[in-house]
Amino acid sequence: MSPRRTDTGGRIDRLKTIRFTFDGVAYTGHAGDTLASALLAKGVTLFGRSFKYHRPRGLLTAGVEEPNALVTVLRGEVREPNIAATMVEIHDGLVAISQNRFPSLAWDVHAVNQLGGKILSAGFYYKTFMGPVIGPLKGTHFWMFCEHFIRRAAGLGSAGPAKDPARYERMNAFCDVLVVGSGPAGLMAAKAAADQGARVMLADLEPRFGGSTNWSDETIDGAPAADWARRTVAQLEGRDNVRLLPRTTVWGYYDNNTLAALERVSDHKERPAKGEPRHRYWAIRARSVVLATGAFERPLVFPGNDRPGVMLAHAAERYANEFGVLPGERIALFTNNDSAYRAAIALKKAGAAIVAIADVRSDLSPEMRRLATEAEAEILAGHAVVATEGGKALSGVKVQRFDMVTGALSGEERNIHADCLLMSGGWSPTIHLASQAGAKAEWNASRQAFLPPKPAQQWPTQQWIGAGAFTGSFSTAEAIAEGRAAGLRAAGGTSPPAALPTVEAVDGDPDPAPVFEIRAKGKSFVDFQHDVTAEDVRLAHREGFVSVEHLKRYTTLGMATDQGKSSNVPGLAIMAEALGKPIPEVGTTRFRPPFAPVSIGSLAAERFGDLKPGRLTPMHDWHLANGATMYSAGLWYRPMIYGLSGETIEQAYVREAKATRESAGIVDVSTLGKIAVQGPDAAAFLDRVYTNMFSTLAVGKARYGLMLREDGFAFDDGTTWRLGEQDFLMTTTTANAGKVMQHLEYFLDVIWPDLKVHVTSVTDEWAGAAIGGPKARQILAACVTGTAVDNATLPFMGIVHGQIAGVPVMICRLSFSGEMAFEVYSGAGHGTHVWQALIEAGKPFGLVTYGLEALGTMRIEKGHVTGAEIDGRTTARDLHLDWMLSKKKPFIGSAMMDREGLIASDRLELVGLIALDNRPLNGGAHIVEALDETNPHGSIGHITACCYSPALGKHIALALVEGGKARHGTRAHVSDPLRNRFGPVEIVSNHFYDPEGTRMHG
Amino acid sequence: MLITCPYCGPRDVIEFTYQGDGNRERPDPASQNFEAWNAYVYDRLNPAGDHNEIWQHSGGCRAHLRVVRNTLTHEISSVGFARGDHASAARRNAEDKA
């Protein structure tokens, strides 16, 4: 017999048929089904192959804790691997495939690994592949040989290369009370808090609110529990102060009650509605948090407990009551606690035969005996399952008499014919979020479970209130009472509570027998997803791993995608027994975010793609309209080249740079950081900030300045213009604009609050165009009015004010290109107007526009430094800027810059390189004295920037090289094994072109 | 983590930039006492517990704040302006609100 759909019952809509495929086979299911329930209803028992041994695996659970039934969901070209089938809601057109099988799920060649089980025990890889080579089949080299095959055989699903076209978004939310979990406790908490007028958010990872009411068979206020839940949800839905978040996993709990949640907005739809994202990342800041996250049922550890058809008892109850699916026709149960008896009744009612209930306890309560009788099940008290039989589905189980005090088995093995075995090893509260919030869990001996700590032991910045099964209160009546109390407390409510809803339920004893493992012959699995057996845990103990943290890492127990939701406590229990210590002394590991896997896309959200913020210069549209290829530099977009048709990037920048040196070129420099430094103490402040003097600078003049950090290393450079006695305009490099601003603010606010200086970022207020070349002055003369631009009026580093095309401009004669050059600044709104006027005026003179590549080429030719050389590791001396270090005054960094290590002679210093083989050089390539291509070593430095220099007709580079100047005129080699570029270079001065500066001084 | 800016009220940590250990004492700028400079630039306490820190409200009013934060729990026990004479501004601000 096989599983099947029941005729009635469940929260599915039998009138709505949904078509989907699994491993290429077409199936149908109903609205409300998960992939797991729909396949199970069609008799599918085999869902995957295990991680290491490739054992056939079926469904263990019905929820987020599922370790076995992981599938890959395909959406067009996009593969999303390792999704629990229990969490996939089916929709028309859903395509899912199984994982870790070759060539097919039913017939898998790697299943041969099962025979090698003894070899593939804990630590197999460490023992086999690490350390020195001893013989041919050991050591690190052997690993390099085997890795490819092992990686193919082991593991989970694989991601595809296709780009994910889905949209993700992030929401920031604020509420008074966040309730996590929508079972009876969570619903009561949300309602109680909402009744107080609090702004409430209620999140549940399932699509249906109600938690256990969806499958419990209990009644609340005289109606089926599910009806009560539906009514309560309906009451909440209508309120303005409540936001309901189904399909939302709260996965992270951070400081000050900041929680992270993932809402699966449209995964359950054939296609998302217009504008709807796939996932939404919620950053929720809650005044109070109610954790009503319930509990996970634990498996029992016995030989063959991983065979398809062996399932947790409550999962079967869920399949029957929530999805109308019978996981088997002849069902046996194996339990150490009372909760499994409820499952027996539920499955009996749904139409299955309950053949036997094996209970490790020999003393059963009359109540449980009555339930077993009602289920027409044979009661095997003081018995345990010692083996299971079958292949891809269960055919039978073997039971034996069991003494739960000694763990001894006795008597004859007895065969029981069954196609499904339900197991229950007790319940573990879902304390993950509380654990993330810093709380240390406490072992409760009667519940045989880790419970969340008392509120007094919570961390001050992460305070929550627990309710229901989360606190170890497993009955619905307790959940309802605790839920309401938690909701009232969270909302600060005081109103006298009305009567609580009444519950009719078979509660039984919440305490299980302290039995975790049945030791018999065969593989007994603890961690199903990572294939960790009870024997692996004991082996780790024998090999000396006594700490639970080491055990976890050595065996990989609890480190799979399910993060040990079902395996944590059984693993600890087995370790504790091996150590001969009680469980609380062994301790538990801290749970970390995320609670369940999170899509990377949701974390990137709008920081990616169309919604990524960008900064555009005032002339941006003009650049686009005039053929610029844009380059993204941080948030800025800047022209890289203005390519002509058919030109390569190199041809374009060489043409632009050449034309600039021959006639004139113009470049957009609006991105430079600009800071207004104003006030009576502005000059004194700049003297402290820059290594050189600014108080001596005349009004109407500019000066090149260098800043150091406190530790004496170079920080940033740029020109600062004195516009008035107390008014300076500082420019910074584009990349450091924000950092320099913070640097200045810090010193003004914290160190020197007595200085009367204001700093204001004015980067966006000014548009800047740099125009340089032999004809630059003529071009300005042709379009500037209101001032002369001749050498007397506008000398090198002089500033004048005038107009271009009727708008005011400020012109400073300074040069980055090494040519006679001017920076023309206008108000940002006039940027394009002035730019176009300059272009127009330049036409008769052969003015070209140039981009970042030509800018970089000309600065390399001049040997100027940028962020590539001021990289946080270089000093002013390294960059030959020591002439800027004033000896007349202290400045930031002056006390530390002369330290022994910073003035050593073997430091890397700025030099120029010329490729002697006339081939391009690469940034980042190393420089060596003697070349050995097969064994590259002996770096004496590296290349920071490189280009083809049209002025020299050679491939050149700037580099930081040991010894620096002392090597000028000598030969060395580039050694770049990654890009296979080797060859001779000559080390020269970084001032390649016009070292005397005659061109810019005119 | 929330930091209560005296100007702006409680704000998320993403609005702030950490600007270093608040226990540093900058030597006299003209001082050549290398030990003192070395201690100022490099020596840090790294306590497990309350720590005196400078944070800038860079995504807000841009004031620098002196924050005492517990490095184990992220509990913030006090926030004030790093700059002495800001205190009067905060008081005025509080008085205006009252």
Boltz contact constraints between the chains, C-beta under 6 A:
constraints:
  - contact:
      token1: [A, 255]
      token2: [B, 1]
      max_distance: 6.0
  - contact:
      token1: [A, 255]
      token2: [B, 74]
      max_distance: 6.0
  - contact:
      token1: [A, 256]
      token2: [B, 1]
      max_distance: 6.0
  - contact:
      token1: [A, 256]
      token2: [B, 2]
      max_distance: 6.0
  - contact:
      token1: [A, 459]
      token2: [B, 73]
      max_distance: 6.0
  - contact:
      token1: [A, 460]
      token2: [B, 73]
      max_distance: 6.0
  - contact:
      token1: [A, 460]
      token2: [B, 75]
      max_distance: 6.0
  - contact:
      token1: [A, 461]
      token2: [B, 73]
      max_distance: 6.0
  - contact:
      token1: [A, 461]
      token2: [B, 74]
      max_distance: 6.0
  - contact:
      token1: [A, 461]
      token2: [B, 75]
      max_distance: 6.0
  - contact:
      token1: [A, 710]
      token2: [B, 41]
      max_distance: 6.0
  - contact:
      token1: [A, 711]
      token2: [B, 41]
      max_distance: 6.0
  - contact:
      token1: [A, 746]
      token2: [B, 19]
      max_distance: 6.0
  - contact:
      token1: [A, 749]
      token2: [B, 64]
      max_distance: 6.0
  - contact:
      token1: [A, 749]
      token2: [B, 83]
      max_distance: 6.0
  - contact:
      token1: [A, 750]
      token2: [B, 64]
      max_distance: 6.0
  - contact:
      token1: [A, 750]
      token2: [B, 82]
      max_distance: 6.0
  - contact:
      token1: [A, 751]
      token2: [B, 26]
      max_distance: 6.0
  - contact:
      token1: [A, 753]
      token2: [B, 83]
      max_distance: 6.0
  - contact:
      token1: [A, 890]
      token2: [B, 29]
      max_distance: 6.0
  - contact:
      token1: [A, 890]
      token2: [B, 30]
      max_distance: 6.0
  - contact:
      token1: [A, 895]
      token2: [B, 37]
      max_distance: 6.0
  - contact:
      token1: [A, 896]
      token2: [B, 37]
      max_distance: 6.0
